[in-house]
Amino acid sequence: MPALIDFISDSITAPNSQLNIYRLPWHACCSMEVVYAPYFDPEFDNLIERIRGPSCLACVDNETCEKCTVVKVDGVNKQDLLLNVVQVLTDMDLHICKGYISSDAGWFMDVFHVKDHEGKKLTDGRVIDDLQKAIDSRRGSQEEKPGTSHKTCSSSNSNNNNNNNNQEATAIEMMATNRPGLFSEISAVLADLRCNVTEAHAWSHNDRLACIVNISDELSSDPIADPTRLAAIEGHLSAVLGSANVKYPSDVKTGITNKERRLHQLMLANRDLGTQVEYHCVDSSNNRTGTEEEEELIRKPMVSVERRNDKGYSVVTVECKDRPKLLFDILCTLTDIQYLIFHASISCNGPYTSQEYYIRHRDGSSMNTESEKERVTKCLEAAIERRVCEGLRLEICTPNRLGLLSEVTRLLRETGLMVVRADVMTDGTEAVNVFYVRDASGNAVDVNAVETVRRGIEPLPLHVTHETEAVGIPESYHQSLGHVLKSQIEKISHNFISII
């Protein structure tokens, strides 16, 4: 053996050799220990992507179209990926004016033409980069790898954890039959129970109300976790709502579920579908009703469902007035009623949009019965109408303090105004309260009522916007005579107290 080592050393250590073997004493060679360690190829994590291609490729193109920014997303199809991508565009306040969707045979390709809130294409490089990162973070189920670069066109294997930017709080979900003053009563109960409202969102449609409220302890600002106290809050709220539809969902509290999507689910569970709706126009500038000009502005949504026997798809066609977040609302509802979208096209013609969806149920079947078609039609009509608010938009931006929401909503109720939608946000010491209101009988809000509210909240600033882009009010939404009289009595009582 020593002779063999000498031979190898002399042969390889020649002048032209690049490998040197040094001669060691024989006893040293015999005393060496052989250590084995596993070897991991650094490219192993990318093996699946290299075999099957990138699971998601997102491209933000600002060159192809002169008036819009084109967002292209393609890759391996995954459950709810289309909804997640559209949610990213919606959360960034981008309006989808055209789109093509195809997700068949395990692969998807989506193309969206988007504009910003001013109707222009995206020009800010930071916004484009944020959009790219947001889409990348939505697409998969894996953690984002450290050091992943985000270029104008890039692929990523990341997952969005939907980080909650709001302070920690306890979330409450509520469903009820809506009535004048209900949102004010909810706010008053929470204030009486020493709960600080950090965020609240409420929708109403077809006499139904869905509400998500985040609360914290009034003194410590910590989430409320005491079971006894939570049970007391639930009991008081159930008494006000007239039902036991009060829940503490962990997924909403931790930010896993988008709140607007959850509101769609709550409204659907609350059966806000209604019946055939007769529409009446509401214009905050005057009391005109049913004129040809207004009927043109509030075209009723048209939803139809057909079955294509040759392909096994059900084809859903939607024609209505275009608005922001419309596509997101439709996709939320189709997903929640267990339908998958295989192909779709979205186009806008002036103020109107035409959308076509090729869908199947999650079990692979298409719609075979008239009752099923009617259910899908009503669900989509409700999804289109829920977010649209008519009447008056009131916005109050002010330093936050305990009991602020209860005081403002009480003033609205005493003035005879009913909250049909609310978005309440707090950011540290600042609070932004947005209310969409109308009077208790469903008519346009009187100017005098607005001035009463303005005087009542002084010196807080009140911004008033007339929402003329409105859907009509269903006949069922006009309140009973008892509700109207109660509202007027409260209004007179409030004026009487102010005179005293």
N, C-alpha and C positions, 0 to 999 in steps of 0.2 A: 504493500500500500504506500509506504514512503517513496518508493521509486516512481510510482504512478503520479504522485503529487508533484515530484521533481520534474517529470516529463511534461506535464500539463503547464507548469509554471514556465519552463524554458521555452515551450512552443508558443505560448500566447503573449508573452512579454517581448516579442520581437519588435523592432523599430516601427513597423507599420500597423501594429496591433492597437486596438482601442480598448481592450479589456485587460486589466491587470489582475493577476491572482498571486497573492502573497503567500509565501511558504510559512506554515505554522508548525510548531513542534507537534509531533504525533500525539503526545499526551493531551495537548490542548484541544486537538480535534476530537479526541474521544470524550472529553469532558463537556463539550458544547451541548446545550439542550435545544431541541427542536420545538419551536413555539408556533402553533397554528392559530390564525385569527380569520374570522369571516371577512369577505371582501364584498363591498356593495358598490356597484357601478353607479356613479352619480347620474347617469342618464336613465336609470331604471324607472324613476318616477314619470318620465315622459314616454314610456314604452307604449302605453295604450294610445296616446295621442299620435305617436309616430306610425302606429299600425292602422288606426281608424281615421286619422285626420283630426284636426282640432275640434274639441267639443263645442266651441263657440267662437266664431270670428265676427267681430264687429267692426264696421267701417263707417266713418263719418265723412261724407263726400260733399264738398262745397263747390265743386267745379262743374258737375254735370248739369245742374239746373240753375237757371239765372235767378229765379225768385224764391226757391226753397233750398233747404239743406236736406240732402238725401242720406238717410241712415239705413245701412244694410246690415242685417244680422243673419248668419247662417251657421249651421253645425248640426251636431247630433241632437235629435228631438228629445225633449224631456217634458215631464208633466208640468203644466202651468208655466212653461218658459215664455210662451207668447204673452201671457198676462203680465208676467214680471217685467218684460221688456217695455210693454206699453205703460206699465205703472211708472217706470223710470222716466219716460218721456212726459208723462202727466205730472209727476212730482216736480219736474224742472220747468213747469209752466209752458210747455211746448204744445202747439196745436198741430194735430195731424190732419193735413188737408188731402192727402192721397196715400193709398197703401195697397200693397200686394202681399198676400200671405199664402204660403204653401208649406205644408208639413205632412208629408206622406212617406211611407216606406222607411220610417226611422230617421228621416232627415228633414230639416226645416230650412226655409229661406224666406225672410221677411224684408220688405223694402218699404220705408216710410218717408214721405215728403213732409217736412216739418217747418214751422215758422215760430218765431218767438211771440210774446204777448203783444208786440207792436205790429205783427203781421210781416216781419222781415226775416230774411235768412240769418243764420247764426254767423257772426263775424268775430266775436270775442274768443280768442284762443283758449282762455281759461274755461269758458263755458263748454267749448267743444271737448276739452280735456276732461272736465268733470263728467260730461255725458258719456264719454268713452269709458271712464273708470266705473261709473255707475252701472252701465250695461254689463261690463266685465264682471262686476261683483255680484250680479244677479243670476248668472247663468248656470252655475253648477252646484254640486253638493260637497265639493272639497274646499278646504281652507285655502285662502289666497297665499301663494308662495312668496316668501320674502324676496325682494329685489326684482319683482316682475315689472317690466317697463310697460308704459301705456303710451303707445304712439297713435297717430291718426288712424292707422289700421293695425290692429294687433289681436292676438288671441290670448286667452287666459283661462285658467282652471281655478276659478275663485268662487266664493260663496258669499252672499250678502247676509249678514246677521241682523240687518235692519236695526242698527244701533239707535237706541232711543236717546234723542238729544234733550228730552225734557227731564226734569228732576224726577227722582223716584217717587212714585205715588201708587195708590191703590185704585184700580179701575172698577167702575160699576157700569153694567149694562142694564138698560131699562126699555121695556116695551109697554105701550098702553094705547087706549083710544084717546085721541087728542081732543082737547077742549080749550076754550079761552082761559088763560091764566095758569095752565098746567106747568109750564116750564118755570114760571115764577114760584109756584108752590114747591116744586122740587128744589129750587135754589134756597128757598126759605127753610125747608126741613134740614138741609145740609148745614146751613148757617146756625140754626138752633142747636144742632148736634155738635157744634164746634169743629166743623170740617172745613178746611180751606180748599176751594176749587182751583186747581192748577191748570186744568184744561177741560173743555166740554164741547161736544158736537151733537147737534140735534137736527133730525130731519122729520118732516111730516108730509104725508101723502095719503089721500083718500081716507081721511079721518083717523089715520094711524100715526103714532109717534114712535120713533126709535132714538135713543139717546145714549151716549157714552160719556161718562164723567170721570176724570181723574181727581182724586182727593188725597189730602194729607192732613196730619194732625195740626190743629190751629196753633198750638203753642210750640211744638218741637219741629214742625214741618217734615216729620218722618212719615213713611207709609203706615197706614193703620192695619195692624196685624192681629189685634186682640179679637178672638172669636166672639166673645160676649158683646163687644162694642159693634162688631160687624153685623151681628144678628139684630142688634137694636136698630142700626141704620137701615137694614133691610126691612124690618118690620114697619118703621115709620114711612119709608118710601112706598112700600106695598099698600099701606093705607091710603096714601095720596093717589097712587096710580089706579087703585081699585082692582088690583090683581097681584099675583105673586111673581110677576115677570121681572125680578131683580136678581142679577147674578154678579159674581166677582170672577171674571175670566182671567186666568194667568197669562194666556197668550197675548191679550190686549195690553195687560199691565206691563209686560216685558218688551212690547214693541214688535212681537213676531208677526202679528196680523196688522195689515194696513187698516187704519180706522175707517176710511171711506168704504173699503171693501166690506168691513164688518158691519157698517151701517146698512149696506145693501142686504147682507145676510139677515140682519135683524128685521128689516122691513119685509123681506120675503117671508120670514117666519111669522111675522105679525099679520100676514095675509092682507097686504095693502093693494092687492090686485084690483079689487072693486069689480064693477060691472061696466057695461057700455057707458062711456062718459059723455055728457053733454057739456060743451065748453062755452064759457063766457069770458070775454076779454076784460082785462083789468089794466087801466092806464092811470098812473098816479097824477097825471096832469089834469084830467077831467073825468067825468063819469060816463063817457060814451061807451056803448056796448053793441057789439055785433055789426059794426060798419064793415064795408068791403075792404077798406084800407087796413083795418086791424085784423080781419080774418086772413089777409094775405101774410101778415107778420107772424101769425101764430098757427100756421098750418098744423093740423093734427097729425101725430106720427102714424105712418102707415106701415104695418108689419104683416107680411104674408109668409106662409109656409107651404112648400110643395115637396113632393117626393120624386126623386129620380131613380126609377127602377133599374135603369141600365147600369148605374154606378153604385147603387146602394146608399146614396147620400140623401139627406133632407136639405133642401135649399131654403134658406131664410133670407128674405129681402126686406130691408128697412129703408124707408124714405121719410125724412123729417127735416126740420130746421137744424142747421149745423150749429154746434156750440163746443166750447172746450170740454174735454174729458168725456165726450160722448162715446168714443170707442172703448175707453176703459170701463164705463158703466155697462155697456153691452157685453163685453168679455167677462166681467165679473158675474153677471147673471147667467150666461151660458155655462160658465164653469161651475157655478153653485147648483145649477139644476142638472149637473152631470152630463154635459155634452162637450164633445171634442170638436175643435175646428180643424179641418183638413185643408181647405182652401178658402180664400176670401179676397174681396176687392173693395176698396173704399175710394170714393171720388166725390168731389165737391163741385157744385155748379152754382156760383153766386152764394146766396145765404143758405142754400139747401145742400143736403148730402144724400147720396145713394150708396147703400152698402149691401153686399151679397155674401152670404156665408154658406159653405158646404159643410154640414155637420153630421155626426153620428153620436149615438149614446155611447157612454163608456163601455157598455157591454157589447158594442159593435153593431147594434141594431139602429134602424132608422125609424122615424115616426110613422106608425101604421094606423093609428086611430084618430078620429076627429077630436076626441077629448084631449089627447096628448098635444095635438097641434094647437088647440085653443089655449091650453095651459102655457105653452111656450110663447104664443103670441101675447097673452096677457102679461106674462113675466117681463117680456122685453118692452112692452109699452110702459109698464110701471117703472122699469129701469131708466127709460128715457126721460120720464116726467119727474122723477123724485128730486133730482138736483136743481131743476129749474124753479126759480122763485119769482113770484109776481109781487108787485106792490112796492114797498119802500124798504130801502136798505139803510140802516142806522149803524154807524161805526163810532165807537168811543175809545180813544187812545188816552190812557191816563196812568199815573203811577199806581201800582197795585197796592191794595190794602184788604184786610179781612172784611168780609161782608159786602164787598163792592157789587158782586153779581146779584146778590139778593136784593140790594137796594135799587139797582137799575131795573131789574125785571119787575119788581113790585110797582115801580113808577109806570112802566109800560102797561101793566095790567090795570092799574087805577085810571089810566088815561083811556082805557077802552081798546087797547091794541093787543092783538094776539101774535105771539112769536111762532112763525111757521118754519123757521130755520135759524140755527144759532151756531156760531163758531167763536169759542172763547179760548184765548191763548194767553199764557203768562210767560215772561222771560225775565227772571230775576225780579227786579222791582217794577217792571213795566207790564201793563195789561192791555190787550187789544180785544175788545168785545164787538162782534158784528152780529146784528140781528136783522132778519127779514120779517117785516111785520105787515099786518093789515088789520082792519077793524073786525070786530067780532062777527059781523054779519057777512063778511066776505067782500065788502065793497072797498073802493079806493080810500086810502087814509086821508082824513081831512087835514087841511093845513093848520087849523087851530090846534089839533092834537099834537102835531109836530112841535109847534111853539110851546105848548104846555110841557112837553118832554124836555125841550131845550131849557126852559126856565127852571124845571125841576132838578136838572143835573148840574146847573151852574155852580161853580165856574168850570166844570169839565167841558172839554170841546166835543161837539157833536157834529159829525159829517153825515149829510143826508144825500142819498142818491136815489133817483127815480128809476126803478127797473121796469122799462117798457117792453123789454124782450121777455115776454111771459107766455107761459102756457095758460090755458083757461082754468077756471075754478070749477070742479065738478059740482053738480047740484047738491050732492050729498054733503059737500063741505060747508054749505050755508047753514049756520048754526040755528038751533031751535029758538023760539021766542023767549023761552026762559033764560037761555044763555045771553041773548041780546039785552034783555031787561037787567040781568045781573051786572053785565058790563057797564050799562049806562048808569045804574045806581052807584057803582063804585066810582065812576067818573064824576058824577055829581057830588058824591060824598067827598072826594078828594078836593074838588074846587071849593066846596063849602069850608073845609078845614083850612085851606090856604087863605080864604078871606078872613076867617077868624084870627 
